Amino acid sequence: MRDNTILPKVGTNTYNLDQQSIEALPQGSNAQLDKVLLQTPGVTQDSAASGLLHVRNEHANVQYRINGVLLPDGVAGFGQVLDSAIVGNMALIDGALPAQYGMHTAALVDITTKNNVFDNSGVAGFYGGSHQTINPSVQYGGTSGNTQYFFLGRFFSSGEGIENPTASYEPIHDDTLQGRYFGYTSTQLDDNARLSTITGAFVGRFQIPNRPDQTPSFTPFNFDSSQINENQLEQNYFGVVAWQKSAGDIDTQLSYFSRYSTLHFIPDPFGDLAFNGVASDVFRSSYVNGIQSDTAYRWSETHTLRAGFTASGEQSQVYNSSLVYPGGFDPVAGANFQTSSVPELVTEGSNKFGWLIGLYAQDEWKITDKITLNVGLRFDQMYQYLDANQVSPRAGLQYKPWDVTTFHIGYARNFTPPEQVIAAPTNLAVFQGTSAQPEVQAQSPVLPERSHVFDTGVVQKVMPGLEVGVDAYYKLAKDLLDDGQFGQALVLSGFNYAKAYNAGLETKVTYQSGNLKAYANLAWARQRATDIVSNQYLFPLDELKYIANNYIYTDHAQLLTGSGGVSYLWQGTKFSADLVYGSGLRNGFANTGTVNVYTPINLGVSHEFQNPNGKPLTVRFDIVNILDQVYFLRDGTGIGVFAPQYGARRGFFAGVSQKF
């Protein structure tokens, strides 16, 4: 099966991280996948409550594929269903994506699972350290007849489950328990066909951390804010069955995928009423089933034709049960009030079965041995809370005047549906005359985003081992999708800006010589938008009016982003260091300010001891944020930012793993 024939990348900007590159980072494959992606160009870190990371200043809008199969959306939460330890190679692909890639188009994270683990052996490891972190894992891979298999299980426990809302070293009420599983099998049916399965699961329990010394806004409670007991339970399960076949000049893949995910936020009834005037028990679930087909036909030596489709059905449920006080909203004071100290219960929610359908066809034309043009067309249809569709042309050109130089330029018309659970409407009527009544009563439905993306760049091999790249992009969007946390429940609510633009410039440098590896990335980006046209009730009236008449920075926009690292293998010991840099996410009224610059630095060292039985033992020691820089990811202000979140303080971690 020729996977590169099925999945084209002509005209895109691509950054690769293989298994060895991940292991060379401080923490190695013990690091969460989002932390690994922060070492790629144009990726901005964020808090767990705000989406973990952003690519090219986009909010979410990233699709994940495992061995070429799309992983459907679930319910957004703190946990990550994918594990860094499964990665054989991971490519971050952005720019103007070919017609094959639809729905989420800010970037594609294309993961190829490990292919060197089928030798009937395994690895057992233990990793842990600061904040009471305990992180054991076990993996095993082997071959039985025509079937190869690989399984991984990981348990994670920590006293810092999500970001600390205070500058203290240890957060208050922030314990987490998490379990993660991944399984892969591949059976060779004949010389040209194979059947693969991919399964995964994540279950996590999170305490919501507290801020002490807060003043209650509602009576009769005189509640100690350090004693609030909010919790969140998340579950994610997915499965894929894929059949791949090569027959002469035709390669095809047909897959079935399924994903079930839930999120349950459990409030502190007394504490949330005292400080927020509302205590919402929130449940969200999503059950997705779908099929995907991709076929490539080498029509001639110069033309490769590709076509395919995806179709998925989703059953989603959103349910909110809230304790509120009788009361309302005072426009003079700009705050909610209560008229009674006896709370009442209100409920609202929705169930929806929706469809997403995508079709595409494209032609990769090798005009000469130096110039390749990929032209395609796709059609996307959504049947969800709104019905909408779009025909989207795509084109990408790659030019290699010399073996050491590659230019690309691309254009893409994109159509991005909102995630169904985030687009679910709220019954505002049940909150009228209560302490949770919104100031603004308008609630237009969340719309799909439509955009034009232009991208161009060059990659140059300057000398053996040294490669540099530059990429520029511009996006013009209508109904730009965004979301945020607009209440004490750590769940996201979606909305649209009527118009937006996103422009940026990225540079990257990689170098490898013998046992030395080094890289550096720097990106400048600017995303601005105007006029909230959906879920207007989420915003205060003065901010809503200001945004209607001004272009503002989106809350996840960061002007400068950088990352860099170096590793060196010396007499069997690997030394490594990396850093991330950010000029600061937005804050203040209508995102008119920024939080401070941050540059945490991490160090790591590991050594592999060879045993007489050929089963090596690896030990490692890592320091996260070695200078103990105290910095904001969010300061609690800005659009859709309910509470402050600080970056991780200095931490010491050690681990040992034994192959068996």
Secondary structure as GFF3:
##gff-version 3
##sequence-region A 1 660
A	DSSP	alpha_helix	3	6	.	.	.	ID=ss1
A	DSSP	beta_strand	13	18	.	.	.	ID=ss2
A	DSSP	alpha_helix	19	23	.	.	.	ID=ss3
A	DSSP	three_ten_helix	28	30	.	.	.	ID=ss4
A	DSSP	alpha_helix	33	37	.	.	.	ID=ss5
A	DSSP	beta_strand	43	45	.	.	.	ID=ss6
A	DSSP	three_ten_helix	48	50	.	.	.	ID=ss7
A	DSSP	beta_strand	53	55	.	.	.	ID=ss8
A	DSSP	beta_strand	62	66	.	.	.	ID=ss9
A	DSSP	beta_strand	69	71	.	.	.	ID=ss10
A	DSSP	three_ten_helix	84	86	.	.	.	ID=ss11
A	DSSP	beta_strand	87	94	.	.	.	ID=ss12
A	DSSP	beta_strand	107	113	.	.	.	ID=ss13
A	DSSP	beta_strand	121	129	.	.	.	ID=ss14
A	DSSP	beta_strand	133	144	.	.	.	ID=ss15
A	DSSP	beta_strand	147	158	.	.	.	ID=ss16
A	DSSP	beta_strand	176	190	.	.	.	ID=ss17
A	DSSP	beta_strand	193	207	.	.	.	ID=ss18
A	DSSP	three_ten_helix	225	227	.	.	.	ID=ss19
A	DSSP	beta_strand	231	247	.	.	.	ID=ss20
A	DSSP	beta_strand	250	266	.	.	.	ID=ss21
A	DSSP	alpha_helix	269	276	.	.	.	ID=ss22
A	DSSP	beta_strand	278	298	.	.	.	ID=ss23
A	DSSP	beta_strand	303	324	.	.	.	ID=ss24
A	DSSP	beta_strand	327	330	.	.	.	ID=ss25
A	DSSP	beta_strand	335	338	.	.	.	ID=ss26
A	DSSP	beta_strand	344	366	.	.	.	ID=ss27
A	DSSP	beta_strand	371	383	.	.	.	ID=ss28
A	DSSP	beta_strand	387	402	.	.	.	ID=ss29
A	DSSP	beta_strand	405	416	.	.	.	ID=ss30
A	DSSP	three_ten_helix	428	431	.	.	.	ID=ss31
A	DSSP	beta_strand	449	463	.	.	.	ID=ss32
A	DSSP	beta_strand	466	484	.	.	.	ID=ss33
A	DSSP	beta_strand	493	513	.	.	.	ID=ss34
A	DSSP	beta_strand	516	532	.	.	.	ID=ss35
A	DSSP	three_ten_helix	536	538	.	.	.	ID=ss36
A	DSSP	alpha_helix	541	549	.	.	.	ID=ss37
A	DSSP	beta_strand	552	553	.	.	.	ID=ss38
A	DSSP	beta_strand	560	570	.	.	.	ID=ss39
A	DSSP	beta_strand	573	582	.	.	.	ID=ss40
A	DSSP	beta_strand	586	587	.	.	.	ID=ss41
A	DSSP	three_ten_helix	589	591	.	.	.	ID=ss42
A	DSSP	beta_strand	593	594	.	.	.	ID=ss43
A	DSSP	beta_strand	601	609	.	.	.	ID=ss44
A	DSSP	beta_strand	617	624	.	.	.	ID=ss45
A	DSSP	beta_strand	632	635	.	.	.	ID=ss46
A	DSSP	beta_strand	644	646	.	.	.	ID=ss47
A	DSSP	beta_strand	651	659	.	.	.	ID=ss48
###
